Amino acid sequence: MHALKYGGWPAIAIEMAVRMARLGWPDDVRRERAALVPVPLGATRMRERGYNQSEVLANALAAHWSVPVWTGVLARARETSSQTRLTPEDRLRNVSGAFRASVSERIKLRGAHVVLVDDVVTTASTLNACAAALFDGGARVLSYVTFARAPAAGDRC
């Protein structure tokens, strides 16, 4: 994960997507998912990394699931701080209102089942903020897929 996100190694997403593609989904979800929507990266981080790790994962995963990637339906409404060192409460505040559905792309979203793609989930604050924006934009059903989950309090190591 670190190599993809911070090490400038986007090619690792191909192998990560192979593992993600093995996830078992109910038949109805496999039939009705319209597209993968990567969590958008802020402009500053995009300039620093040169790519959006969630978009790279989504593109690699799309090849396995035979669904399109919709990069234009969700955008950052504002820059946010890195979530890495924030408490769960601070994470929620940090991403509140940070995403919006694209007005010009709402026709695509209307009634759609979209799958949000991110690299890692910790508290799901980012995914939930994205889902709220997509739902407000007309999406009917939202699913999440991530490569990793950060350990939560109480997890057994």
ROBA-401725 format. One record per atom (N, C-alpha, C): residue number from 1; residue in three letters; x, y, z. Coordinates in pm, whole numbers, padded with zeros to 5 digits. Example, Ala and Ser with C-alpha at 12.3 -4.5 7.8 and 13.67 -1.06 7.14 Angstrom:
% ROBA-401725
+------+--------+--------+--------+--------+
: fiza : drenke :     xx :     yy :     zz :
+------+--------+--------+--------+--------+
:    1 :    ALA :  01319 : -00569 :  00780 :
:    1 :    ALA :  01230 : -00450 :  00780 :
:    1 :    ALA :  01320 : -00330 :  00780 :
:    2 :    SER :  01285 : -00225 :  00708 :
:    2 :    SER :  01367 : -00106 :  00714 :
:    2 :    SER :  01290 :  00003 :  00787 :
+------+--------+--------+--------+--------+
% end
This chain:
% ROBA-401725
+------+--------+--------+--------+--------+
: fiza : drenke :     xx :     yy :     zz :
+------+--------+--------+--------+--------+
:    1 :    MET :  00082 : -00118 :  00000 :
:    1 :    MET :  00000 :  00000 :  00000 :
:    1 :    MET :  00087 :  00126 :  00000 :
:    2 :    HIS :  00190 :  00123 :  00082 :
:    2 :    HIS :  00278 :  00239 :  00092 :
:    2 :    HIS :  00346 :  00268 : -00042 :
:    3 :    ALA :  00385 :  00164 : -00114 :
:    3 :    ALA :  00450 :  00183 : -00244 :
:    3 :    ALA :  00355 :  00249 : -00344 :
:    4 :    LEU :  00228 :  00211 : -00342 :
:    4 :    LEU :  00130 :  00271 : -00432 :
:    4 :    LEU :  00105 :  00416 : -00396 :
:    5 :    LYS :  00082 :  00441 : -00269 :
:    5 :    LYS :  00038 :  00573 : -00226 :
:    5 :    LYS :  00152 :  00675 : -00216 :
:    6 :    TYR :  00266 :  00630 : -00165 :
:    6 :    TYR :  00374 :  00725 : -00138 :
:    6 :    TYR :  00504 :  00695 : -00213 :
:    7 :    GLY :  00518 :  00576 : -00268 :
:    7 :    GLY :  00644 :  00536 : -00329 :
:    7 :    GLY :  00653 :  00556 : -00479 :
:    8 :    GLY :  00548 :  00615 : -00540 :
:    8 :    GLY :  00553 :  00638 : -00683 :
:    8 :    GLY :  00550 :  00510 : -00765 :
:    9 :    TRP :  00479 :  00409 : -00716 :
:    9 :    TRP :  00477 :  00280 : -00782 :
:    9 :    TRP :  00334 :  00240 : -00819 :
:   10 :    PRO :  00272 :  00309 : -00916 :
:   10 :    PRO :  00133 :  00279 : -00950 :
:   10 :    PRO :  00113 :  00142 : -01014 :
:   11 :    ALA :  00218 :  00083 : -01070 :
:   11 :    ALA :  00204 : -00048 : -01135 :
:   11 :    ALA :  00164 : -00158 : -01036 :
:   12 :    ILE :  00189 : -00137 : -00908 :
:   12 :    ILE :  00151 : -00237 : -00807 :
:   12 :    ILE : -00001 : -00252 : -00799 :
:   13 :    ALA : -00074 : -00154 : -00847 :
:   13 :    ALA : -00221 : -00159 : -00845 :
:   13 :    ALA : -00275 : -00276 : -00927 :
:   14 :    ILE : -00201 : -00321 : -01026 :
:   14 :    ILE : -00247 : -00434 : -01108 :
:   14 :    ILE : -00259 : -00559 : -01022 :
:   15 :    GLU : -00158 : -00588 : -00941 :
:   15 :    GLU : -00163 : -00705 : -00853 :
:   15 :    GLU : -00264 : -00685 : -00740 :
:   16 :    MET : -00276 : -00563 : -00692 :
:   16 :    MET : -00374 : -00535 : -00587 :
:   16 :    MET : -00515 : -00560 : -00640 :
:   17 :    ALA : -00541 : -00520 : -00764 :
:   17 :    ALA : -00673 : -00538 : -00825 :
:   17 :    ALA : -00705 : -00686 : -00844 :
:   18 :    VAL : -00605 : -00767 : -00872 :
:   18 :    VAL : -00628 : -00911 : -00885 :
:   18 :    VAL : -00687 : -00964 : -00755 :
:   19 :    ARG : -00631 : -00922 : -00645 :
:   19 :    ARG : -00681 : -00967 : -00514 :
:   19 :    ARG : -00819 : -00909 : -00484 :
:   20 :    MET : -00839 : -00783 : -00517 :
:   20 :    MET : -00968 : -00718 : -00494 :
:   20 :    MET : -01077 : -00783 : -00578 :
:   21 :    ALA : -01043 : -00825 : -00698 :
:   21 :    ALA : -01142 : -00883 : -00790 :
:   21 :    ALA : -01196 : -01016 : -00737 :
:   22 :    ARG : -01125 : -01079 : -00647 :
:   22 :    ARG : -01169 : -01208 : -00591 :
:   22 :    ARG : -01278 : -01193 : -00485 :
:   23 :    LEU : -01306 : -01071 : -00445 :
:   23 :    LEU : -01409 : -01050 : -00342 :
:   23 :    LEU : -01541 : -01110 : -00386 :
:   24 :    GLY : -01607 : -01176 : -00294 :
:   24 :    GLY : -01738 : -01231 : -00324 :
:   24 :    GLY : -01845 : -01125 : -00307 :
:   25 :    TRP : -01922 : -01103 : -00411 :
:   25 :    TRP : -02032 : -01007 : -00408 :
:   25 :    TRP : -02161 : -01084 : -00436 :
:   26 :    PRO : -02270 : -01044 : -00378 :
:   26 :    PRO : -02398 : -01108 : -00412 :
:   26 :    PRO : -02428 : -01092 : -00561 :
:   27 :    ASP : -02500 : -01189 : -00616 :
:   27 :    ASP : -02531 : -01187 : -00759 :
:   27 :    ASP : -02599 : -01058 : -00803 :
:   28 :    ASP : -02693 : -01006 : -00721 :
:   28 :    ASP : -02763 : -00885 : -00761 :
:   28 :    ASP : -02668 : -00766 : -00770 :
:   29 :    VAL : -02569 : -00759 : -00683 :
:   29 :    VAL : -02472 : -00650 : -00689 :
:   29 :    VAL : -02387 : -00663 : -00815 :
:   30 :    ARG : -02342 : -00783 : -00845 :
:   30 :    ARG : -02262 : -00802 : -00967 :
:   30 :    ARG : -02340 : -00764 : -01092 :
:   31 :    ARG : -02469 : -00794 : -01094 :
:   31 :    ARG : -02551 : -00763 : -01212 :
:   31 :    ARG : -02579 : -00614 : -01226 :
:   32 :    GLU : -02601 : -00547 : -01116 :
:   32 :    GLU : -02650 : -00408 : -01128 :
:   32 :    GLU : -02545 : -00299 : -01110 :
:   33 :    ARG : -02425 : -00333 : -01070 :
:   33 :    ARG : -02324 : -00225 : -01052 :
:   33 :    ARG : -02296 : -00162 : -01188 :
:   34 :    ALA : -02315 : -00032 : -01193 :
:   34 :    ALA : -02303 :  00041 : -01319 :
:   34 :    ALA : -02161 :  00087 : -01346 :
:   35 :    ALA : -02088 :  00121 : -01239 :
:   35 :    ALA : -01955 :  00177 : -01259 :
:   35 :    ALA : -01877 :  00178 : -01129 :
:   36 :    LEU : -01746 :  00192 : -01143 :
:   36 :    LEU : -01657 :  00215 : -01031 :
:   36 :    LEU : -01628 :  00365 : -01026 :
:   37 :    VAL : -01632 :  00421 : -00906 :
:   37 :    VAL : -01604 :  00564 : -00888 :
:   37 :    VAL : -01489 :  00577 : -00788 :
:   38 :    PRO : -01372 :  00620 : -00835 :
:   38 :    PRO : -01260 :  00637 : -00743 :
:   38 :    PRO : -01279 :  00761 : -00656 :
:   39 :    VAL : -01232 :  00752 : -00533 :
:   39 :    VAL : -01232 :  00869 : -00446 :
:   39 :    VAL : -01138 :  00972 : -00508 :
:   40 :    PRO : -01188 :  01093 : -00533 :
:   40 :    PRO : -01102 :  01193 : -00598 :
:   40 :    PRO : -00993 :  01243 : -00504 :
:   41 :    LEU : -00880 :  01272 : -00563 :
:   41 :    LEU : -00765 :  01322 : -00489 :
:   41 :    LEU : -00764 :  01474 : -00500 :
:   42 :    GLY : -00720 :  01540 : -00395 :
:   42 :    GLY : -00708 :  01685 : -00399 :
:   42 :    GLY : -00600 :  01728 : -00497 :
:   43 :    ALA : -00610 :  01849 : -00546 :
:   43 :    ALA : -00517 :  01899 : -00648 :
:   43 :    ALA : -00373 :  01900 : -00598 :
:   44 :    THR : -00352 :  01936 : -00473 :
:   44 :    THR : -00216 :  01941 : -00417 :
:   44 :    THR : -00154 :  01802 : -00416 :
:   45 :    ARG : -00227 :  01704 : -00366 :
:   45 :    ARG : -00173 :  01567 : -00361 :
:   45 :    ARG : -00157 :  01509 : -00501 :
:   46 :    MET : -00245 :  01548 : -00592 :
:   46 :    MET : -00232 :  01501 : -00730 :
:   46 :    MET : -00102 :  01552 : -00791 :
:   47 :    ARG : -00069 :  01678 : -00765 :
:   47 :    ARG :  00057 :  01734 : -00816 :
:   47 :    ARG :  00176 :  01663 : -00752 :
:   48 :    GLU :  00167 :  01634 : -00622 :
:   48 :    GLU :  00277 :  01568 : -00552 :
:   48 :    GLU :  00300 :  01426 : -00603 :
:   49 :    ARG :  00192 :  01348 : -00617 :
:   49 :    ARG :  00203 :  01206 : -00655 :
:   49 :    ARG :  00210 :  01185 : -00806 :
:   50 :    GLY :  00140 :  01271 : -00879 :
:   50 :    GLY :  00134 :  01253 : -01024 :
:   50 :    GLY :  00024 :  01159 : -01068 :
:   51 :    TYR : -00049 :  01101 : -00976 :
:   51 :    TYR : -00161 :  01012 : -01006 :
:   51 :    TYR : -00248 :  00997 : -00882 :
:   52 :    ASN : -00371 :  00956 : -00905 :
:   52 :    ASN : -00464 :  00927 : -00797 :
:   52 :    ASN : -00462 :  00776 : -00774 :
:   53 :    GLN : -00415 :  00733 : -00659 :
:   53 :    GLN : -00402 :  00589 : -00632 :
:   53 :    GLN : -00537 :  00518 : -00637 :
:   54 :    SER : -00644 :  00583 : -00598 :
:   54 :    SER : -00777 :  00521 : -00603 :
:   54 :    SER : -00823 :  00502 : -00748 :
:   55 :    GLU : -00790 :  00599 : -00832 :
:   55 :    GLU : -00824 :  00588 : -00974 :
:   55 :    GLU : -00743 :  00478 : -01042 :
:   56 :    VAL : -00617 :  00467 : -01008 :
:   56 :    VAL : -00532 :  00362 : -01064 :
:   56 :    VAL : -00588 :  00225 : -01024 :
:   57 :    LEU : -00627 :  00210 : -00898 :
:   57 :    LEU : -00689 :  00085 : -00852 :
:   57 :    LEU : -00820 :  00058 : -00924 :
:   58 :    ALA : -00903 :  00161 : -00939 :
:   58 :    ALA : -01032 :  00146 : -01007 :
:   58 :    ALA : -01014 :  00101 : -01151 :
:   59 :    ASN : -00919 :  00160 : -01220 :
:   59 :    ASN : -00894 :  00122 : -01360 :
:   59 :    ASN : -00846 : -00022 : -01370 :
:   60 :    ALA : -00761 : -00064 : -01279 :
:   60 :    ALA : -00713 : -00202 : -01281 :
:   60 :    ALA : -00826 : -00299 : -01246 :
:   61 :    LEU : -00909 : -00262 : -01153 :
:   61 :    LEU : -01021 : -00347 : -01111 :
:   61 :    LEU : -01129 : -00356 : -01218 :
:   62 :    ALA : -01151 : -00248 : -01290 :
:   62 :    ALA : -01254 : -00244 : -01395 :
:   62 :    ALA : -01230 : -00350 : -01501 :
:   63 :    ALA : -01105 : -00377 : -01530 :
:   63 :    ALA : -01073 : -00479 : -01630 :
:   63 :    ALA : -01120 : -00618 : -01585 :
:   64 :    HIS : -01119 : -00643 : -01456 :
:   64 :    HIS : -01162 : -00773 : -01402 :
:   64 :    HIS : -01314 : -00783 : -01393 :
:   65 :    TRP : -01378 : -00673 : -01362 :
:   65 :    TRP : -01523 : -00674 : -01339 :
:   65 :    TRP : -01602 : -00632 : -01463 :
:   66 :    SER : -01536 : -00588 : -01566 :
:   66 :    SER : -01603 : -00544 : -01690 :
:   66 :    SER : -01707 : -00436 : -01664 :
:   67 :    VAL : -01667 : -00337 : -01587 :
:   67 :    VAL : -01752 : -00220 : -01563 :
:   67 :    VAL : -01668 : -00096 : -01589 :
:   68 :    PRO : -01732 :  00014 : -01630 :
:   68 :    PRO : -01654 :  00136 : -01655 :
:   68 :    PRO : -01612 :  00206 : -01526 :
:   69 :    VAL : -01517 :  00295 : -01541 :
:   69 :    VAL : -01475 :  00382 : -01431 :
:   69 :    VAL : -01527 :  00522 : -01464 :
:   70 :    TRP : -01601 :  00579 : -01372 :
:   70 :    TRP : -01654 :  00715 : -01389 :
:   70 :    TRP : -01571 :  00809 : -01302 :
:   71 :    THR : -01478 :  00880 : -01364 :
:   71 :    THR : -01395 :  00972 : -01287 :
:   71 :    THR : -01456 :  01111 : -01277 :
:   72 :    GLY : -01549 :  01143 : -01362 :
:   72 :    GLY : -01604 :  01279 : -01364 :
:   72 :    GLY : -01727 :  01301 : -01279 :
:   73 :    VAL : -01780 :  01197 : -01215 :
:   73 :    VAL : -01906 :  01215 : -01141 :
:   73 :    VAL : -01888 :  01267 : -01000 :
:   74 :    LEU : -01767 :  01257 : -00947 :
:   74 :    LEU : -01740 :  01300 : -00810 :
:   74 :    LEU : -01616 :  01387 : -00809 :
:   75 :    ALA : -01622 :  01498 : -00736 :
:   75 :    ALA : -01508 :  01590 : -00731 :
:   75 :    ALA : -01488 :  01638 : -00588 :
:   76 :    ARG : -01368 :  01683 : -00563 :
:   76 :    ARG : -01338 :  01748 : -00435 :
:   76 :    ARG : -01392 :  01890 : -00441 :
:   77 :    ALA : -01471 :  01926 : -00344 :
:   77 :    ALA : -01523 :  02062 : -00335 :
:   77 :    ALA : -01419 :  02153 : -00269 :
:   78 :    ARG : -01330 :  02092 : -00192 :
:   78 :    ARG : -01223 :  02167 : -00125 :
:   78 :    ARG : -01111 :  02071 : -00087 :
:   79 :    GLU : -00994 :  02128 : -00065 :
:   79 :    GLU : -00880 :  02049 : -00020 :
:   79 :    GLU : -00903 :  02007 :  00126 :
:   80 :    THR : -00848 :  01895 :  00164 :
:   80 :    THR : -00857 :  01847 :  00301 :
:   80 :    THR : -00718 :  01815 :  00352 :
:   81 :    SER : -00705 :  01810 :  00482 :
:   81 :    SER : -00578 :  01769 :  00543 :
:   81 :    SER : -00562 :  01619 :  00527 :
:   82 :    SER : -00440 :  01572 :  00538 :
:   82 :    SER : -00415 :  01429 :  00538 :
:   82 :    SER : -00488 :  01367 :  00657 :
:   83 :    GLN : -00552 :  01254 :  00634 :
:   83 :    GLN : -00628 :  01186 :  00739 :
:   83 :    GLN : -00537 :  01100 :  00828 :
:   84 :    THR : -00414 :  01080 :  00787 :
:   84 :    THR : -00325 :  00981 :  00848 :
:   84 :    THR : -00316 :  00993 :  01000 :
:   85 :    ARG : -00299 :  01111 :  01051 :
:   85 :    ARG : -00276 :  01126 :  01195 :
:   85 :    ARG : -00396 :  01184 :  01270 :
:   86 :    LEU : -00512 :  01187 :  01206 :
:   86 :    LEU : -00630 :  01246 :  01269 :
:   86 :    LEU : -00708 :  01143 :  01350 :
:   87 :    THR : -00775 :  01190 :  01454 :
:   87 :    THR : -00864 :  01104 :  01532 :
:   87 :    THR : -00989 :  01076 :  01449 :
:   88 :    PRO : -01067 :  00976 :  01486 :
:   88 :    PRO : -01192 :  00951 :  01412 :
:   88 :    PRO : -01282 :  01073 :  01403 :
:   89 :    GLU : -01294 :  01149 :  01509 :
:   89 :    GLU : -01379 :  01268 :  01508 :
:   89 :    GLU : -01323 :  01374 :  01414 :
:   90 :    ASP : -01191 :  01392 :  01418 :
:   90 :    ASP : -01127 :  01490 :  01330 :
:   90 :    ASP : -01137 :  01448 :  01185 :
:   91 :    ARG : -01130 :  01318 :  01157 :
:   91 :    ARG : -01144 :  01268 :  01020 :
:   91 :    ARG : -01282 :  01304 :  00966 :
:   92 :    LEU : -01382 :  01285 :  01047 :
:   92 :    LEU : -01519 :  01316 :  01006 :
:   92 :    LEU : -01534 :  01464 :  00973 :
:   93 :    ARG : -01483 :  01550 :  01061 :
:   93 :    ARG : -01489 :  01695 :  01037 :
:   93 :    ARG : -01408 :  01733 :  00913 :
:   94 :    ASN : -01294 :  01672 :  00895 :
:   94 :    ASN : -01203 :  01705 :  00785 :
:   94 :    ASN : -01269 :  01684 :  00648 :
:   95 :    VAL : -01347 :  01578 :  00633 :
:   95 :    VAL : -01405 :  01548 :  00502 :
:   95 :    VAL : -01551 :  01590 :  00488 :
:   96 :    SER : -01610 :  01642 :  00594 :
:   96 :    SER : -01748 :  01687 :  00587 :
:   96 :    SER : -01763 :  01796 :  00481 :
:   97 :    GLY : -01847 :  01771 :  00383 :
:   97 :    GLY : -01870 :  01868 :  00277 :
:   97 :    GLY : -01756 :  01881 :  00177 :
:   98 :    ALA : -01660 :  01790 :  00181 :
:   98 :    ALA : -01542 :  01801 :  00095 :
:   98 :    ALA : -01563 :  01748 : -00046 :
:   99 :    PHE : -01676 :  01679 : -00070 :
:   99 :    PHE : -01701 :  01619 : -00200 :
:   99 :    PHE : -01835 :  01664 : -00255 :
:  100 :    ARG : -01845 :  01661 : -00388 :
:  100 :    ARG : -01973 :  01696 : -00452 :
:  100 :    ARG : -01987 :  01615 : -00581 :
:  101 :    ALA : -02110 :  01586 : -00614 :
:  101 :    ALA : -02138 :  01520 : -00742 :
:  101 :    ALA : -02136 :  01626 : -00851 :
:  102 :    SER : -02081 :  01592 : -00963 :
:  102 :    SER : -02072 :  01684 : -01076 :
:  102 :    SER : -02213 :  01708 : -01132 :
:  103 :    VAL : -02250 :  01833 : -01146 :
:  103 :    VAL : -02381 :  01868 : -01199 :
:  103 :    VAL : -02397 :  01815 : -01341 :
:  104 :    SER : -02292 :  01826 : -01421 :
:  104 :    SER : -02301 :  01783 : -01561 :
:  104 :    SER : -02307 :  01631 : -01576 :
:  105 :    GLU : -02271 :  01556 : -01473 :
:  105 :    GLU : -02268 :  01410 : -01480 :
:  105 :    GLU : -02385 :  01344 : -01405 :
:  106 :    ARG : -02474 :  01423 : -01350 :
:  106 :    ARG : -02583 :  01366 : -01269 :
:  106 :    ARG : -02674 :  01272 : -01346 :
:  107 :    ILE : -02686 :  01289 : -01474 :
:  107 :    ILE : -02770 :  01200 : -01554 :
:  107 :    ILE : -02718 :  01057 : -01546 :
:  108 :    LYS : -02586 :  01041 : -01543 :
:  108 :    LYS : -02526 :  00909 : -01528 :
:  108 :    LYS : -02563 :  00848 : -01392 :
:  109 :    LEU : -02559 :  00930 : -01291 :
:  109 :    LEU : -02580 :  00882 : -01155 :
:  109 :    LEU : -02724 :  00844 : -01125 :
:  110 :    ARG : -02818 :  00907 : -01195 :
:  110 :    ARG : -02959 :  00889 : -01161 :
:  110 :    ARG : -02997 :  00741 : -01157 :
:  111 :    GLY : -03028 :  00693 : -01036 :
:  111 :    GLY : -03073 :  00556 : -01016 :
:  111 :    GLY : -02966 :  00450 : -01023 :
:  112 :    ALA : -02840 :  00489 : -01036 :
:  112 :    ALA : -02732 :  00393 : -01057 :
:  112 :    ALA : -02682 :  00331 : -00927 :
:  113 :    HIS : -02629 :  00212 : -00940 :
:  113 :    HIS : -02555 :  00146 : -00833 :
:  113 :    HIS : -02407 :  00165 : -00867 :
:  114 :    VAL : -02338 :  00243 : -00786 :
:  114 :    VAL : -02197 :  00268 : -00810 :
:  114 :    VAL : -02114 :  00210 : -00696 :
:  115 :    VAL : -01994 :  00172 : -00730 :
:  115 :    VAL : -01901 :  00115 : -00632 :
:  115 :    VAL : -01788 :  00215 : -00612 :
:  116 :    LEU : -01778 :  00269 : -00492 :
:  116 :    LEU : -01670 :  00361 : -00458 :
:  116 :    LEU : -01542 :  00282 : -00436 :
:  117 :    VAL : -01432 :  00331 : -00492 :
:  117 :    VAL : -01303 :  00262 : -00481 :
:  117 :    VAL : -01206 :  00353 : -00406 :
:  118 :    ASP : -01144 :  00297 : -00302 :
:  118 :    ASP : -01038 :  00368 : -00230 :
:  118 :    ASP : -00929 :  00267 : -00197 :
:  119 :    ASP : -00813 :  00316 : -00159 :
:  119 :    ASP : -00703 :  00226 : -00130 :
:  119 :    ASP : -00717 :  00160 :  00007 :
:  120 :    VAL : -00753 :  00238 :  00107 :
:  120 :    VAL : -00762 :  00185 :  00243 :
:  120 :    VAL : -00877 :  00251 :  00317 :
:  121 :    VAL : -00942 :  00176 :  00402 :
:  121 :    VAL : -01047 :  00231 :  00487 :
:  121 :    VAL : -00999 :  00224 :  00631 :
:  122 :    THR : -01017 :  00335 :  00702 :
:  122 :    THR : -00982 :  00340 :  00843 :
:  122 :    THR : -01111 :  00356 :  00923 :
:  123 :    THR : -01172 :  00474 :  00913 :
:  123 :    THR : -01299 :  00497 :  00982 :
:  123 :    THR : -01417 :  00504 :  00886 :
:  124 :    ALA : -01389 :  00503 :  00757 :
:  124 :    ALA : -01488 :  00517 :  00648 :
:  124 :    ALA : -01542 :  00659 :  00635 :
:  125 :    SER : -01480 :  00754 :  00702 :
:  125 :    SER : -01525 :  00894 :  00691 :
:  125 :    SER : -01519 :  00944 :  00548 :
:  126 :    THR : -01410 :  00918 :  00479 :
:  126 :    THR : -01396 :  00963 :  00341 :
:  126 :    THR : -01498 :  00894 :  00252 :
:  127 :    LEU : -01507 :  00762 :  00263 :
:  127 :    LEU : -01603 :  00688 :  00180 :
:  127 :    LEU : -01746 :  00734 :  00208 :
:  128 :    ASN : -01779 :  00756 :  00333 :
:  128 :    ASN : -01915 :  00800 :  00366 :
:  128 :    ASN : -01945 :  00940 :  00313 :
:  129 :    ALA : -01844 :  01028 :  00318 :
:  129 :    ALA : -01864 :  01163 :  00264 :
:  129 :    ALA : -01882 :  01157 :  00112 :
:  130 :    CYS : -01806 :  01072 :  00046 :
:  130 :    CYS : -01822 :  01054 : -00099 :
:  130 :    CYS : -01959 :  00994 : -00130 :
:  131 :    ALA : -01999 :  00895 : -00054 :
:  131 :    ALA : -02129 :  00831 : -00076 :
:  131 :    ALA : -02242 :  00931 : -00060 :
:  132 :    ALA : -02233 :  01016 :  00040 :
:  132 :    ALA : -02338 :  01117 :  00061 :
:  132 :    ALA : -02348 :  01210 : -00060 :
:  133 :    ALA : -02234 :  01251 : -00114 :
:  133 :    ALA : -02235 :  01338 : -00231 :
:  133 :    ALA : -02293 :  01267 : -00353 :
:  134 :    LEU : -02258 :  01140 : -00372 :
:  134 :    LEU : -02311 :  01064 : -00485 :
:  134 :    LEU : -02461 :  01039 : -00469 :
:  135 :    PHE : -02504 :  01011 : -00348 :
:  135 :    PHE : -02646 :  00991 : -00322 :
:  135 :    PHE : -02722 :  01121 : -00350 :
:  136 :    ASP : -02668 :  01233 : -00303 :
:  136 :    ASP : -02730 :  01363 : -00332 :
:  136 :    ASP : -02733 :  01391 : -00482 :
:  137 :    GLY : -02637 :  01334 : -00555 :
:  137 :    GLY : -02631 :  01351 : -00699 :
:  137 :    GLY : -02722 :  01257 : -00777 :
:  138 :    GLY : -02789 :  01164 : -00706 :
:  138 :    GLY : -02885 :  01078 : -00773 :
:  138 :    GLY : -02856 :  00930 : -00771 :
:  139 :    ALA : -02740 :  00889 : -00721 :
:  139 :    ALA : -02710 :  00745 : -00714 :
:  139 :    ALA : -02812 :  00677 : -00623 :
:  140 :    ARG : -02852 :  00556 : -00660 :
:  140 :    ARG : -02952 :  00481 : -00583 :
:  140 :    ARG : -02889 :  00389 : -00480 :
:  141 :    VAL : -02783 :  00320 : -00519 :
:  141 :    VAL : -02716 :  00225 : -00432 :
:  141 :    VAL : -02566 :  00251 : -00439 :
:  142 :    LEU : -02500 :  00244 : -00323 :
:  142 :    LEU : -02356 :  00264 : -00317 :
:  142 :    LEU : -02292 :  00148 : -00244 :
:  143 :    SER : -02188 :  00095 : -00303 :
:  143 :    SER : -02106 : -00008 : -00239 :
:  143 :    SER : -01965 :  00046 : -00230 :
:  144 :    TYR : -01886 : -00012 : -00141 :
:  144 :    TYR : -01747 :  00030 : -00123 :
:  144 :    TYR : -01656 : -00089 : -00150 :
:  145 :    VAL : -01539 : -00061 : -00207 :
:  145 :    VAL : -01434 : -00160 : -00217 :
:  145 :    VAL : -01301 : -00091 : -00191 :
:  146 :    THR : -01221 : -00151 : -00104 :
:  146 :    THR : -01088 : -00100 : -00075 :
:  146 :    THR : -00991 : -00218 : -00077 :
:  147 :    PHE : -00865 : -00188 : -00093 :
:  147 :    PHE : -00765 : -00294 : -00087 :
:  147 :    PHE : -00737 : -00335 :  00057 :
:  148 :    ALA : -00736 : -00237 :  00146 :
:  148 :    ALA : -00696 : -00265 :  00284 :
:  148 :    ALA : -00789 : -00197 :  00383 :
:  149 :    ARG : -00782 : -00247 :  00505 :
:  149 :    ARG : -00852 : -00186 :  00617 :
:  149 :    ARG : -00750 : -00165 :  00727 :
:  150 :    ALA : -00743 : -00043 :  00777 :
:  150 :    ALA : -00652 : -00015 :  00887 :
:  150 :    ALA : -00705 : -00083 :  01013 :
:  151 :    PRO : -00616 : -00128 :  01100 :
:  151 :    PRO : -00661 : -00192 :  01223 :
:  151 :    PRO : -00744 : -00097 :  01306 :
:  152 :    ALA : -00850 : -00150 :  01362 :
:  152 :    ALA : -00937 : -00072 :  01450 :
:  152 :    ALA : -00908 : -00108 :  01595 :
:  153 :    ALA : -00944 : -00020 :  01685 :
:  153 :    ALA : -00929 : -00050 :  01827 :
:  153 :    ALA : -01002 : -00179 :  01858 :
:  154 :    GLY : -00937 : -00267 :  01928 :
:  154 :    GLY : -01000 : -00394 :  01963 :
:  154 :    GLY : -00968 : -00507 :  01867 :
:  155 :    ASP : -00906 : -00476 :  01752 :
:  155 :    ASP : -00865 : -00583 :  01661 :
:  155 :    ASP : -00759 : -00667 :  01727 :
:  156 :    ARG : -00763 : -00795 :  01701 :
:  156 :    ARG : -00660 : -00885 :  01752 :
:  156 :    ARG : -00546 : -00889 :  01651 :
:  157 :    CYS : -00427 : -00870 :  01697 :
:  157 :    CYS : -00311 : -00870 :  01607 :
:  157 :    CYS : -00242 : -01004 :  01606 :
+------+--------+--------+--------+--------+
% end
